[in-house]
Amino acid sequence: MVSLEESIKKYSLSYKAKEDLTPLVEAIGDAKIVLLGEASHGTSEFYSVRAEISKRLIEEKGFTLIGVEGDWPSTQHINRFIKGYTDEQSDVREVLKAFKRWPTWMWANEEIVEFVTWLKMHNEQKETKKKVGFYGIDVYSLWESLDEVITYLSKTNPNGTELEFAKKALTCFEPFNRHPETYAISSINISEACVDEVSKLVATIRTHEENYNDTKEADLNLKINVLVARNAEEYYRAMVRSDEMSWNIRDEHMVEAINEIMDYHGDEAKIIIWEHNTHIGDASATNMEESGMVNVGQILRLQNRKENVFAVGFGTYTGTVIAANEWGLPYKQINVPPAQKGSWEDALHNAGAIDKLLIFNEENRSLFNKQIGHRAIGVVYNPDFESYGNYVPSKMSDRYDAFIYIDQTKALTPLETDA
């Protein structure tokens, strides 16, 4: 029997320069949805390599949409900046100060500065329809999204029922001092009044969509912010009831946001998604399925033709990473220990301590579908306990369509103004 290491040696491609990404770009083919993962939120190479892939997909295959694991209101500052919709900010670092929710360093970092700068320069050479957009698809920004809705409706339809419903929804949530955890705990014993108010808001905006057409995407901004408000309320209520339920609500929201963004931009829209491996790698190829959990990669594969969705996983053997000891604490640089024996990353390292690219296809897929541990590092990370919770048993060639392995990685570089 051929060992996993021998199979990796046979089918992997050396990755030394951005030109070595050409086989991956070719394998993506005519896919309309490309999912680019990361094994941690705090690794520099995961951001820089995703940026290089994204640039090529934009230039060579006509992709014009980027969706990221970030809040919609914050990422709209980037979207307006790179599309020239605003003259308020001319410096990219000032734009990234919009990321105020912990962990702000996920998007307020030097790697994103470089990519956003490139996007702005690219867009300046394009007509409006071909400009690249940058959108947050996460669910956390309940209060910020309601604020955005109220501000917009106050200017465009101050006497409408939509504004009335939006204000009632915000009033319902205000007693919780904009603390999601407070609302989550309180929701156990309170009525579903806030649910009703948000539902009314969503329904009336949907009914009167034709009133909000806008050439600078203010209509899309309104629609997504209302969507966030509805789904965030459900997410926060589920937080204290079930980790699996809240996970599914969050990932289902992300897919809903992706589909709204694509529908808004027409039948020819192509989108690149930047999220953690645990979101973009098909959950049905992992032990997540045993817990009844689904994710973005799995749902999108189910919703679309096979050739239209392409998922790329990422991993590393050792290095440094930005993370925190506990949720909400200041970040620090943490050493990542060598990968656990018998893990996917360990096999990749043993097959040669070099950066490499694997593209899974009909010829080799069966060689990489044995379920083994695959490292996942979050924004909270303690390497001393890594073996207890940082490895997701995965059938790699079923979870992803390709995999990029960086043997030794370095930590992300947060902006100096970041906390």
C-alpha positions in Angstrom: 0.0 0.0 0.0 1.3 3.4 -0.9 1.8 5.7 2.1 0.3 9.1 2.4 3.7 10.7 2.3 4.6 8.9 -0.9 1.3 10.0 -2.4 2.0 13.6 -1.4 5.5 13.4 -3.0 4.0 12.0 -6.2 1.2 14.5 -6.7 2.2 17.7 -5.0 3.7 20.6 -6.8 6.4 22.8 -5.4 5.3 26.3 -4.5 8.1 28.9 -4.5 6.7 31.9 -6.3 3.4 33.3 -7.4 4.0 31.9 -10.9 3.7 28.4 -9.3 0.0 29.2 -8.7 -0.8 28.7 -12.5 -1.8 25.1 -12.2 -4.3 26.1 -9.4 -5.8 28.9 -11.5 -6.1 26.5 -14.4 -7.8 23.9 -12.2 -10.3 26.4 -11.0 -11.5 26.6 -14.6 -14.9 28.3 -15.0 -15.9 28.2 -11.4 -18.0 31.1 -10.3 -17.4 30.7 -6.5 -13.8 30.2 -5.3 -13.4 29.6 -1.6 -10.0 30.5 -0.1 -9.4 29.2 3.4 -6.9 29.7 6.2 -5.8 27.4 9.0 -5.6 30.5 11.3 -6.8 34.1 11.3 -3.3 35.3 12.4 -0.9 34.0 9.7 0.7 36.3 7.2 1.2 33.9 4.4 -2.5 32.8 4.4 -3.4 36.4 3.7 -0.7 37.2 1.1 -1.2 33.9 -0.8 -4.9 34.4 -0.9 -4.3 37.9 -2.2 -2.0 36.6 -5.0 -4.7 34.0 -6.0 -7.4 36.7 -5.9 -5.4 39.1 -8.1 -5.0 36.4 -10.8 -8.7 35.4 -10.6 -9.6 39.1 -11.0 -7.2 39.8 -13.9 -7.5 36.5 -15.7 -11.0 35.2 -15.0 -13.1 38.3 -14.5 -13.9 37.9 -10.8 -15.4 41.2 -9.4 -16.6 40.2 -5.9 -14.7 39.4 -2.7 -16.6 38.2 0.4 -14.7 37.9 3.7 -15.3 36.7 7.2 -15.9 40.2 8.5 -18.7 42.6 9.5 -20.7 44.2 6.7 -20.7 47.8 8.0 -16.9 47.7 8.5 -16.1 46.2 5.2 -18.3 48.8 3.4 -15.6 51.3 4.3 -13.2 49.3 2.2 -15.8 48.8 -0.6 -16.6 52.5 -0.9 -12.9 53.3 -0.7 -11.7 51.0 -3.5 -14.7 51.8 -5.7 -14.3 55.6 -5.3 -17.8 56.0 -3.8 -16.5 58.3 -1.1 -14.0 61.1 -0.7 -14.1 61.0 3.0 -10.9 58.9 3.4 -7.9 58.8 1.1 -5.5 56.7 3.2 -6.0 53.0 3.4 -4.9 52.8 7.0 -7.5 55.3 8.0 -10.1 53.2 6.2 -9.1 50.1 8.2 -9.8 51.9 11.4 -13.4 51.1 10.7 -12.7 47.6 12.1 -13.4 48.2 15.8 -14.9 44.8 16.8 -12.4 42.4 18.4 -10.4 40.8 16.9 -9.8 44.0 14.8 -6.4 42.7 13.6 -8.1 40.1 11.4 -8.6 42.9 8.8 -6.7 45.9 10.2 -3.3 44.6 9.3 -0.4 45.3 6.9 -1.2 42.4 4.6 -4.7 43.8 4.0 -3.2 47.3 3.5 -1.3 45.9 0.5 -4.2 44.1 -1.0 -6.7 46.9 -0.6 -4.2 49.3 -2.1 -3.9 47.0 -5.1 -7.7 46.7 -5.4 -8.1 50.5 -5.5 -5.5 50.9 -8.2 -7.1 48.1 -10.2 -10.5 49.7 -9.9 -9.3 53.1 -11.0 -8.6 51.6 -14.4 -12.0 49.9 -14.8 -15.5 51.0 -15.7 -18.1 50.8 -12.9 -19.5 47.4 -13.7 -16.0 45.8 -13.8 -14.8 47.3 -10.5 -14.1 44.8 -7.7 -16.2 44.9 -4.6 -15.2 44.0 -1.0 -18.0 42.7 1.3 -18.3 41.3 4.8 -20.6 38.3 5.1 -20.5 37.7 8.8 -23.4 38.0 11.2 -22.2 39.8 14.3 -23.0 43.4 13.6 -26.6 43.6 14.9 -26.5 47.1 16.4 -24.2 48.5 13.8 -26.3 47.2 11.0 -29.5 48.7 12.5 -27.7 52.0 12.9 -26.9 51.9 9.2 -30.5 51.1 8.2 -31.9 54.0 10.3 -29.3 56.5 9.0 -30.1 55.5 5.4 -33.9 55.5 5.8 -33.8 58.8 7.7 -32.3 60.4 4.6 -34.3 58.6 1.8 -37.7 57.8 3.3 -38.1 59.6 6.6 -41.9 59.2 6.7 -42.0 55.5 5.7 -43.1 52.5 7.7 -39.6 51.0 7.1 -38.0 53.7 9.3 -40.7 53.2 11.9 -40.0 49.4 12.1 -36.2 50.0 12.1 -36.5 52.4 15.1 -38.8 50.0 17.0 -36.3 47.2 16.4 -33.4 49.2 17.7 -35.5 50.4 20.7 -36.2 46.7 21.5 -32.5 45.9 21.5 -31.2 49.0 23.2 -31.8 47.9 26.9 -29.0 45.3 26.4 -26.4 48.1 26.0 -25.2 46.7 22.7 -23.7 43.7 24.4 -24.6 40.5 22.4 -23.8 38.3 25.4 -26.3 40.2 27.6 -29.0 39.9 24.9 -28.2 36.2 24.5 -28.6 35.4 28.2 -31.6 37.6 28.6 -33.4 36.1 25.6 -33.9 32.9 27.6 -36.5 34.6 29.7 -37.9 37.4 27.5 -40.6 37.3 24.8 -39.9 37.3 21.1 -40.8 41.0 20.7 -37.5 41.8 19.1 -37.9 38.9 16.7 -41.2 40.4 15.6 -39.8 43.9 15.1 -36.9 42.7 13.0 -39.2 40.4 11.0 -41.5 43.3 10.1 -38.5 45.4 9.1 -37.2 42.6 6.7 -40.6 42.0 5.2 -41.3 45.7 4.5 -37.9 46.3 2.9 -38.4 43.2 0.7 -41.8 44.4 -0.3 -40.5 47.9 -1.3 -37.2 47.0 -2.8 -37.9 49.0 -5.9 -37.9 52.2 -3.8 -34.2 51.8 -3.0 -32.3 51.4 -6.3 -29.0 53.2 -6.1 -25.9 53.3 -8.4 -23.5 53.3 -5.5 -24.9 50.2 -3.9 -26.8 51.9 -1.1 -29.7 49.6 -1.9 -27.5 46.5 -1.4 -26.2 48.0 1.8 -29.7 48.4 3.1 -30.7 44.9 2.1 -27.7 43.2 3.7 -27.8 45.2 6.9 -31.5 44.3 7.4 -30.6 40.6 6.7 -27.8 40.9 9.3 -30.2 42.3 11.9 -32.6 39.4 11.5 -30.0 36.7 11.4 -27.8 38.2 14.2 -30.8 38.3 16.5 -31.4 34.6 15.9 -27.7 33.8 16.2 -27.4 35.6 19.6 -30.5 33.8 21.0 -29.0 30.5 19.9 -25.6 31.2 21.5 -26.7 30.2 24.9 -28.7 27.2 23.8 -26.5 25.3 21.4 -23.0 25.7 19.9 -24.1 23.6 16.9 -27.3 25.6 16.4 -25.5 29.0 16.5 -22.8 27.7 14.2 -25.3 26.7 11.6 -27.2 30.0 11.8 -24.0 31.9 11.3 -22.8 29.8 8.3 -26.3 29.8 6.8 -26.4 33.6 7.1 -23.0 33.8 5.3 -24.4 31.8 2.4 -27.5 33.9 2.3 -25.3 37.0 2.1 -23.1 35.5 -0.6 -26.2 34.7 -2.7 -27.7 38.2 -2.2 -24.4 39.8 -3.3 -24.2 37.6 -6.4 -27.8 38.1 -7.3 -27.4 41.9 -7.0 -24.5 41.8 -9.5 -26.2 39.6 -12.1 -25.9 36.2 -13.7 -22.3 36.6 -14.7 -21.1 37.4 -11.2 -18.1 35.6 -9.8 -17.1 35.7 -6.2 -14.0 34.9 -4.1 -14.6 34.0 -0.5 -11.9 34.5 2.3 -12.8 32.5 5.4 -11.3 30.0 7.9 -10.9 26.5 6.6 -13.6 25.4 9.1 -16.1 27.5 7.1 -15.0 26.9 3.5 -14.0 23.2 3.7 -17.0 20.9 3.2 -18.2 20.0 6.7 -19.7 16.7 5.4 -16.1 15.5 4.9 -15.2 16.1 8.6 -16.5 15.0 12.1 -18.6 18.2 12.1 -21.3 16.2 10.3 -21.6 13.9 13.4 -22.7 16.9 15.4 -25.2 18.0 12.9 -23.1 21.0 11.8 -23.1 22.4 8.3 -20.9 25.2 6.8 -20.5 27.6 3.9 -18.5 25.2 1.7 -20.9 22.3 2.1 -24.1 24.5 1.5 -22.6 26.2 -1.6 -21.7 22.8 -3.0 -25.2 21.6 -2.5 -26.7 24.7 -4.0 -24.6 24.9 -7.1 -23.2 22.7 -9.9 -20.1 20.9 -9.0 -17.9 22.7 -11.5 -19.1 26.1 -10.2 -17.6 25.8 -6.7 -13.9 25.4 -6.0 -12.5 25.2 -2.4 -8.8 25.7 -1.5 -7.6 24.8 2.0 -4.4 26.1 3.7 -2.1 24.7 6.3 1.3 25.0 8.0 3.6 22.8 10.0 5.1 25.3 12.4 5.9 29.1 12.8 4.3 32.0 14.6 0.7 33.3 14.7 -1.3 36.2 16.1 -3.9 35.2 18.6 -5.1 35.7 22.2 -5.3 33.6 25.3 -8.9 34.4 25.9 -11.7 36.1 23.9 -11.4 39.9 24.0 -7.9 40.0 25.4 -5.1 41.8 23.6 -3.4 39.8 20.8 0.1 38.5 21.1 2.5 36.6 18.9 2.4 32.9 19.7 4.8 30.1 18.6 3.0 27.3 16.7 4.5 24.0 17.7 5.3 21.3 15.1 2.1 19.6 13.9 0.8 16.6 15.8 2.1 13.2 14.7 -0.1 11.5 12.3 -1.9 14.7 11.2 -2.3 16.0 7.7 0.3 18.7 8.3 2.7 16.2 9.7 2.4 14.1 6.6 3.0 17.1 4.3 6.1 18.0 6.3 7.4 14.4 6.2 6.9 14.4 2.5 9.4 17.2 2.2 9.8 20.4 4.4 9.0 22.7 1.5 5.9 24.7 0.5 3.7 22.8 -1.8 0.4 22.7 -3.7 -1.9 19.7 -4.1 -4.7 19.7 -6.6 -7.2 16.9 -6.0 -8.7 15.2 -9.1 -10.1 11.9 -10.2 -6.7 10.4 -10.5 -5.5 11.0 -7.0 -8.6 11.8 -4.9 -8.9 8.3 -3.4 -5.4 8.5 -2.1 -6.2 11.5 0.1 -9.7 10.7 1.5 -8.7 8.8 4.7 -10.0 10.8 7.7 -7.0 12.2 9.6 -6.5 15.3 11.9 -6.2 18.7 10.2 -5.0 21.6 12.3 -7.3 24.6 12.9 -6.2 27.7 14.9 -8.8 30.3 15.9 -8.5 33.8 17.3 -8.2 32.2 20.8 -5.3 29.8 20.9 -3.2 27.9 23.5 -0.7 25.6 21.9 -0.3 23.7 25.2 -3.8 22.3 24.7 -3.6 22.0 20.9 -4.1 18.2 20.8 -7.4 18.5 22.6 -9.3 20.8 20.3 -7.3 22.1 17.3 -7.4 19.2 15.0 -10.5 18.5 12.8 -10.7 14.9 11.5 -11.0 15.3 7.8 -11.1 13.5 4.5 -8.9 16.1 2.8 -9.7 15.4 -0.9 -13.4 15.5 -0.2 -13.2 18.6 2.0 -11.2 20.6 -0.5 -10.5 20.7 -4.2 -6.9 21.9 -3.6 -4.6 22.5 -0.7 -1.7 25.0 -0.2 0.8 24.0 2.4 3.4 26.5 3.8 5.9 24.6 5.9 7.0 27.5 8.2 4.7 30.5 8.5 5.0 33.9 10.3 2.5 35.9 12.2 0.2 38.5 10.7 1.3 42.2 11.1 -1.5 44.2 12.9 -1.6 47.9 12.3 0.1 49.9 15.0 -3.1 51.6 15.9 -4.8 48.3 16.5 -5.5 46.7 19.9 
